[in-house]
Amino acid sequence: MIDQLLGHQNYQLAKHLLDAASLRHEALATNIANLETPGFKRLDLSPDFALQLEKVAAAGPASAEPLRLTPTVVQDLNARAVRPDGNSVELDRELIELSRNTLEYDFLSQFASDSIKRLRTAITGRVQ
């Protein structure tokens, strides 16, 4: 029973997405920290992660294949230089993305927490 709940694809997907959100948060914080660094190029999650996520979604919940999502941080090749020294970090954009990422992380952590609470309720028979 425990393996079925914690091994469920939605729970596993939420765990992988939490990892990605945490990694993205680090990248966004690095961008903000390097706002004034000459020549610094903006960092973000690899676009390949979104493609991996689409493949998992297309496979559907019936897929027996284990989730293989590996988020990585790469230089954002679409970011244009906003300063003469080549720095491509825009503070407003980073703060908006940081807020958005925080909301996504909060949602995903609540989903994972609720899954564990359901398991606890099933074991103890009491709602806490």
Sequence and secondary structure as in RCSB ss.txt:
>XXXX:A:sequence
MIDQLLGHQNYQLAKHLLDAASLRHEALATNIANLETPGFKRLDLSPDFALQLEKVAAAGPASAEPLRLTPTVVQ
DLNARAVRPDGNSVELDRELIELSRNTLEYDFLSQFASDSIKRLRTAITGRVQ
>XXXX:A:secstr
 HHHHHTSHHHHHHHHHHHHHHHHHHHHHHHHHTTTSTT   EEE HHHHHHHHHHHHH TT  S       EEE
 TT    STT     HHHHHHHHHHHHHHHHHHHHHHHHHHHHHHHHHHS   
